[in-house]
Amino acid sequence: MAAGLLAVAPAVHAQEQPTGSAPANDPWEGFNRGAFKLGMGLDKVLLAPIAHGYMAVTPRPVRNRVSSVVYNLGEPNTVINFALQGKPKRAMRSTARFVVNSTVGVLGLFDVASKMHLPRRDSDFGQTFGYYGAGPGAYIYVPLMGPLNVRDGIGRALDMVTDPVSAVAGGVSTDFGKARLGVTIVDVRASADPAFRALKDSPDPYVAARSAYGQYREAFIRQATGAAEDLPDFDSPPSDTAPATPSPQ
């Protein structure tokens, strides 16, 4: 569930739909609330203790390097989606980022590419579906995965089965695959910790998570379709430290 909350961490304080936004499409709210309660319980007894232990014994600079490696390994999937969206320049820049950071950046430990005016830009199959006009569909909450909708859920599955790094490494059943999955889960949950803390202060954590996720994904789709203002391709490179939340760019 940390992955979904990590994506919406900046907006997780939202308590209701903002003015002008569509109401939540949540026909399975009863089921989803039960799943949310289960997910939060599992997080409390399983993921949170592991993440807090990791944060306690690992200095932030080291955690930032781990986050950089995790992000770098996901870059090839971004390349695929930019190509599918008919954005060859962005696909080539993301390819260049992966090559530079995997070599000069020591397997992604350091974001050298950003200093070479190749800023990080995210994309996934959910965004690609939205780019071609697919609506989000019904909201659904999946324990240990977090908030989703039908479109993004299908996209998330495709992201996993088409992941080039996983395919080359032999899949999640290999030692590398298991280690990567474990490190990614711990890293993402640690990065999402502020979002979890914010949820605890919300009058209705379920609504806050749902609203924040919907706002984030709506903006992410608009960025792909050009309906929202986009950042220039050669903006100032970000700090070498990994951000707490992934940018929708």
C-alpha positions in Angstrom: 0.0 0.0 0.0 3.0 2.3 0.5 3.5 2.7 -3.3 0.1 4.3 -3.8 0.4 6.6 -0.8 3.9 7.6 -1.8 2.5 8.9 -5.1 -0.1 11.0 -3.4 1.9 12.1 -0.3 1.8 15.9 -1.3 -2.0 15.8 -1.5 -2.8 13.4 1.3 -3.9 16.2 3.6 -7.0 16.7 1.3 -10.2 16.1 3.2 -12.7 16.5 0.4 -12.8 16.9 -3.4 -11.6 20.3 -4.4 -13.9 22.7 -6.1 -14.6 21.8 -9.7 -13.3 18.2 -9.5 -15.4 15.2 -10.3 -16.9 13.3 -7.4 -15.2 10.1 -6.4 -16.3 7.1 -8.5 -16.4 4.6 -5.6 -19.3 2.2 -6.1 -17.5 -0.4 -3.9 -17.0 1.9 -1.0 -18.1 -0.7 1.6 -15.6 -3.2 0.4 -12.9 -0.6 -0.1 -13.3 0.7 3.4 -12.8 -2.8 4.7 -9.8 -3.3 2.5 -8.4 0.0 3.7 -8.8 -1.0 7.3 -7.1 -4.3 6.7 -4.3 -2.6 4.8 -3.7 -0.1 7.5 -3.7 -2.9 10.1 -1.2 -4.9 8.1 1.0 -1.8 7.7 0.9 -1.2 11.5 2.1 -4.7 12.4 4.3 -5.5 9.4 5.5 -2.7 7.1 5.7 0.2 9.5 8.0 -1.5 12.1 10.4 -2.7 9.3 10.4 0.8 7.7 10.9 2.6 11.0 13.7 0.2 11.9 15.4 0.9 8.6 15.0 4.6 9.0 16.5 4.4 12.6 19.7 2.6 11.6 20.2 4.0 8.1 21.4 7.6 7.7 19.3 9.7 5.4 22.2 10.1 2.8 22.4 6.4 2.5 18.6 6.1 2.2 18.7 8.7 -0.6 21.2 6.6 -2.5 19.0 3.5 -2.1 16.0 5.5 -3.4 18.1 6.6 -6.4 18.9 3.0 -7.3 15.3 1.9 -6.9 14.2 4.8 -9.2 16.9 4.1 -11.8 15.8 0.5 -12.1 12.3 1.7 -13.0 13.6 4.0 -15.7 13.3 1.5 -18.6 9.6 1.1 -18.0 9.3 4.9 -18.4 11.1 4.6 -21.7 8.5 2.1 -22.9 5.6 4.3 -22.0 6.9 7.4 -23.5 7.5 5.5 -26.7 4.0 4.1 -26.6 2.7 7.7 -26.2 4.5 8.8 -29.3 7.1 10.9 -27.4 10.4 9.7 -28.9 12.4 12.6 -27.5 11.3 11.9 -23.9 11.9 8.2 -24.5 15.5 8.9 -25.7 16.2 11.2 -22.8 14.9 8.7 -20.3 17.1 6.1 -22.0 20.1 8.4 -21.8 19.3 9.0 -18.1 19.3 5.2 -17.4 22.6 4.7 -19.3 24.4 7.6 -17.7 23.1 6.8 -14.1 23.8 3.1 -14.5 27.4 3.7 -15.6 28.8 7.0 -14.4 26.2 7.2 -11.6 27.4 3.8 -10.3 24.3 1.6 -10.9 22.0 4.6 -10.1 23.5 5.5 -6.8 24.0 9.1 -8.0 21.7 11.1 -10.3 24.5 12.3 -12.6 22.0 12.6 -15.5 20.1 15.5 -13.9 23.3 17.5 -13.7 23.6 16.9 -17.5 20.2 18.5 -18.0 18.4 15.2 -18.3 15.7 15.7 -15.5 13.7 12.8 -14.3 10.2 12.4 -15.9 7.9 9.6 -14.8 5.4 7.6 -16.9 3.5 4.3 -16.6 0.9 2.2 -18.3 -1.9 3.9 -16.4 -0.8 7.2 -17.8 -0.5 5.7 -21.3 -4.0 4.4 -21.1 -5.2 7.8 -20.0 -3.2 9.5 -22.8 -5.3 7.5 -25.3 -8.6 8.5 -23.6 -9.2 5.6 -21.1 -11.2 6.8 -18.1 -10.1 5.9 -14.6 -13.0 3.6 -13.9 -14.1 2.7 -10.4 -11.9 3.4 -7.4 -10.5 0.3 -5.6 -8.3 -0.1 -2.6 -5.9 -3.1 -2.5 -4.2 -4.0 0.8 -0.4 -3.7 0.7 -0.7 -1.9 -2.7 -2.8 1.1 -1.8 -5.3 3.2 -3.7 -5.9 2.4 -7.3 -8.6 2.6 -10.0 -9.5 0.1 -12.6 -7.4 1.8 -15.3 -4.3 2.2 -13.1 -4.7 -1.3 -11.6 -4.5 -2.8 -15.1 -1.6 -0.5 -15.9 0.2 -1.5 -12.7 -0.1 -5.2 -13.7 1.4 -4.4 -17.1 4.1 -2.3 -15.6 5.2 -5.4 -13.6 5.0 -8.0 -16.4 6.7 -5.8 -19.0 9.5 -4.5 -16.8 12.7 -4.8 -18.9 15.0 -5.1 -15.9 13.0 -7.9 -14.4 12.9 -9.7 -17.7 16.7 -9.5 -18.2 17.3 -10.5 -14.6 15.1 -13.5 -14.8 12.0 -12.3 -12.9 11.1 -11.9 -9.2 11.9 -15.6 -8.5 15.7 -14.9 -8.8 17.9 -13.8 -5.9 18.2 -10.4 -7.6 14.4 -10.2 -8.1 13.7 -11.0 -4.5 16.3 -8.6 -3.2 15.0 -5.8 -5.5 11.4 -6.4 -4.4 12.3 -6.3 -0.8 14.5 -3.2 -1.0 11.8 -1.4 -3.1 9.1 -2.2 -0.6 11.1 -1.0 2.4 12.4 2.1 0.5 8.9 3.1 -0.7 7.3 2.6 2.7 10.0 4.7 4.4 9.6 7.4 1.8 5.8 7.3 2.3 6.0 7.6 6.1 5.0 11.3 6.2 1.8 10.4 4.2 0.9 7.7 6.7 1.4 10.1 9.6 -0.8 12.7 7.8 -3.5 10.1 7.4 -3.6 9.5 11.1 -4.5 13.2 11.6 -7.3 13.1 9.1 -10.9 13.0 10.3 -11.6 10.3 7.6 -8.3 8.7 6.5 -10.1 6.7 3.8 -11.6 9.7 2.1 -8.2 11.6 2.4 -6.3 8.8 0.7 -9.0 8.4 -2.0 -9.2 12.1 -2.7 -5.4 12.6 -2.8 -4.9 9.6 -5.1 -7.6 10.8 -7.5 -6.1 14.3 -7.6 -2.6 13.1 -8.2 -3.5 10.7 -11.0 -5.8 13.2 -12.7 -2.9 15.7 -12.8 -0.6 12.9 -14.0 -2.8 12.1 -17.0 -3.3 15.8 -17.8 0.5 16.2 -17.9 0.7 13.4 -20.6 -2.1 14.8 -22.7 -0.9 18.4 -22.6 -4.0 19.6 -20.8 -1.8 20.8 -18.0 1.2 23.1 -18.1 4.3 21.0 -18.4 7.8 21.9 -17.2 10.4 22.6 -19.9 12.6 19.8 -20.9 15.8 21.6 -19.9 14.9 23.1 -16.6 17.4 23.4 -13.7 18.6 20.0 -12.6 17.2 18.8 -9.2 19.3 18.1 -6.2 21.3 14.9 -6.2 19.3 13.7 -3.3 16.3 11.6 -4.1 13.0 13.4 -3.4 10.6 12.1 -0.8 7.9 11.7 -3.4 8.0 11.0 -7.1 7.4 13.9 -9.4 4.5 13.7 -11.8 6.7 15.0 -14.6 
